[in-house]
């Protein structure tokens, strides 16, 4: 990702944008070596946005705003999926599969944010929990549990979206007759959720496609 390739991420992003924009401006054909370079550039630009999405903390400071914050994050995740989908226009197998993998990774990262948020209730929930506990010891932890359950109800559909995208990666790879590190990673991810349906073979040796 751009974030891992040097100190000046802005300069790296501009370089990738130049490659992408020149391809578009010259109306070069796809697929082609030029299209592969543009696809890689488009992918790496999306990677930078995923890096930012992953690094941004997901905090709920007020339970009353939980639904709005969750919806905003969902909208951001879907927009990020759209950034990866742009890679498909270049008709390059390697980077198409890489972007399909990442479309699942986006929602996996979202699910991890939700799980962390579920374990860290906002201050108003904590205050309500303490007040209820003082009034009735049998209610100790009740407010926190209700909050956690409310957040966790979003986790399953978010994880399902991740699995759907990873499955699509494998299906597309089968159609293309291609295997590479991105296909292997999609299967590995699925094996953690569905080991019987998608057993992961550790000594599998995919074709190495350097990013």
Phi, psi and omega in degrees: 000160180304322183299338183258005190247022176141173184285323185265085181294328180297318179294321178296317180297318179296323179295317179292321178298322180297316178299312180298312184292324179294320177300314181294316183296324182274355179053050181284156184283156173232138355281158179188166176302322178294322179294323178297319179294319179292322178297318178298316179298316179298319179298314183291330174294320177292325178301322179298321179290325176294320178302315180294319179298317181293321184282336184287121181292145179256103184237135174248110181265348182214120184298333181292338180261006185302313183297318180294319180294318178297318180294321179297320179291323177297317179298319179295318180296318179293323178295322179293322173302320179297325177297319179290328181294335178302333181297331184298332184299338184273353174057039176255123187300313184301309186280337172296313180293322177299317182290326178294320175302313183295329178300328173283321181299325179304313183282334172297315179298321178299316179299321179295323177297317180296319180297320178293319180296324181297329181272359182226077183296150178293166187300324182292328177290319178298317180296318179297320180296318179294319180296316180294323182294321178293323181286324183207104183305336179289347180264003180301126179086354184294315181297318180295321180293318179296319178298312182299315179299322179296322178286318184295338179295340178274341187294314184301310179296328178292317177294325178298321177297319177300313181296322179299317181291322178293321176297320178298326178298314180293321180295318180293322178298320178295321179296321182278344184069036185238142169226138178204188184296331181286323176293317179299319181293322177299316179294319178299317179299314180295327182296336180284335179260321186230068186297330180286321182280328183229070179296138181262124180264111187295329183266014176298137182240091181285164174297133181276120179243108181287133178288000000 
